[in-house]
Amino acid sequence: MRQYVQVPTVEQEKAYDYNSALEPRPCMCLGVCCCCAALRPRYKRLVDNIFPEDPKDGLVKADMEKLTFYAVSAPEKLDRIGAYLAERLSRDVVRHRYGYVLIAMEALDQLLMACHSQSIKPFVESFLHMVAKLLESGEPKLQVLGTNSFVKFANIEEDTPSYHRRYDFFVSQFSAMCHSCDHDPEIQTEIRIAGIRGIQGVVRKTVNDELRATIWEPQHMDKIVPSLLFNMQKIEDIDSRIGPPSSPTGGEKEENPALLAENCFRELLGRATYGNMNNAVRPVFAHLDHHRLWDPNEFAVSCFKIIMYSIQAQYSHHVIQEILGHLDVRKRDSPRVRAGIIQVLLEAVAIAAKGSVGPTVLEVFNTLLKHLRISVEFELGDRRSSAGSATFSTSSKESDERIVQNAIIQTIGFFGSNLPDYQRSEIMMFIMGKVPVLGTISQSLDTSHLGDLGTRRIQIMLLRSLLMVTSGYKATTVTNALPPPFLDPLLSPSLMEDSELRQLVLEVLHNLIDRHDNRAKLRGIRIIPDVSDLKIKRDKISRQDVSFMKKHGQQLYRHIYLGCKEEDNVQKNFELLFTSLALTTIELANEEVVIDLIRLAIALQDIAIINEDNLPMFNRCGVMALVAAYLNFLSQMIAVPAFCQHVSKVIETRSLEASYFLPETIFKDKCNLPKSLEKHEKDLFFLTNKIAESLGGSGYSVERLSVPYVPQVTDEDRLSRRKSIVDTVSIQVDILPGNNTDDKIDNTEEITFEALKKAIDNNGLEEQEKEKRRLVIEKFQKAPFEEIAAQCETKANLLHDRLAQILELTIRPPPSPSGTMTITAGHAHYQSVPVYEMKFPDLF
């Protein structure tokens, strides 16, 4: 059992016996101070106890644990604890007692990590006030200390957001730290890293809360984004990090301001939403403009690559539209600046996911085509201003404008490649509608003030853009690839007197017709020994393709026929014409189309032999070589032995006697051309009767081979300014034949006895009429309907043109004092007539 010892009560009473006379005076004063200290609030005593006498000893951990336990037990005291700590820290900062400042911030960090109650909100206000004091101090160590504390605070997830809290001061201060220019490089790097980490903390703290979206306001983005870009400019190896976000090690991330800024920029863009994307991207343009980083534009390209890889895919069109808008703003800048912006747009489009370009596709293409026209205007303006004085600066400006134009064309091509097929067909129609045709009014590209040279430049640029868009386009049927509203304007430039325009039209046509990638195998005009070695891919002709050739086949044949008659044709033109014929054979040829193509080839051969258009000898031999190369290809494709034998025999004879009729010889640099083609024997030509005999035995319907091919004449000849017979004949000669005495002499026929005898003999006249009727009936029985309609339409068009010219000469408006308008070189001029010079009727 326990034993208790009783303590005497006298000793207990003596313990409280106090004699003030025995105490000295200093001790009495100390007792009063101790008494006052005991009366202070407990939270102040706990806060004071964590500070040691010597700041080098650091935070008193035991007392810090007591303070933490007290704060957790009595959360309502947190705001007072924070206020008192803030008071002590402010006093220590002013007195430069930085050791106690470190201890105070360490205590604040521990209290923040330990307390997560509702009452932490007032404590946070005191904490942010203390962080602001450190950032304002101007001392690098204190700024880094305050940044580290703020970053720790930013990583804390609060239960409920504080809507009244704002971070405007911290955004401004951290942005200023990102631009630190301290003389010591190490301190400068340290402060910049602290500023970037502070911005990253602000972003993480505010960006996730939808109700507190003040960080995305323009006044904040205008400070954050340029600060990050300023540090990203220090990246030495740009090309190593232009792809998706990398995962650097912790040491590299903390020591390199450029790498840290880039990762913070990626994180900021990755958190951007639909409504905030524009505010995050626009400061990038302002920074690039202010620092003149469009020329050279390596940094601009890397920035937008980072942007396109960081944002969500569905927001890519926002960035593209912002680039286009900025291009409109800088449309009057130097060509290299515009070229730099367009190149950035090109890189952005190349990264954009397929189908994410957005709903305003036509607007995007319209903007690009508008800038293409502006660039051509600038180029022509510089050329006119420097007329007569060829200076280096002017030539460099023209070459810079060419760089702009090429960049726009490449961008349009990338746009087209990223679009689905249904949108690409709309874009093809849209671009084709912008191509100006001489004699007509374009939809929106007004080129009347540019003259013929400017119109030609616009035509070439737009057709090159169309060529880029159609590259890789694979339509299920040719009808989908070449609808009538697109085919007619596409073939119109093929009649223009410009070899480059005709080449571009044929290349676009190849892109749309070639659905099995056979064009590369047919590159270059040549006599192919064995077509099977090319391994040509082809499918059975569909009904839609057969219907297309019945409706538009004559139109294709006509443009190929007229294209061979151009005087300015070069080797590339003949190569493209051969490819057109070969692709038509592969993709669209059935038995009926094969007969039409043979008739077309024979008609081309007749062009070279008869030479009604007075073509140069090179062109005539080139047409003969084209016919030989194509019939050699066609004979092997249809695999009729007799036909192949006839073609091979003609080619062999040419190689021995007239090698200039073969493409391998005529297209050499030095080729001896013949003086005439009339004296050549028939063995050098492809004969219609032998071809009909060879094909007739294989089941082909060869009746139409005896009908020569006649091209259809349409309004396109007038629109393309083709020189026709109507243009060269004077109407006055036809109206007044008496004015030309030479024609009278030529038309007079000598009257002899034999002539009178023939005139009286009716049998001869009857036989001639019967022969004419037989030929007409045979023509209407055997010739295709399209050709008969083409001949009738040709006659009607010629009569219409003749009547229009007669009316133009006879019916003229009366003179007016206000003047009449005449158009010369694309410009309108008014010529006024004085009243006293006007001729009035007699009965006026």
Disulfide bonds with the S-S distance in Angstrom:
none
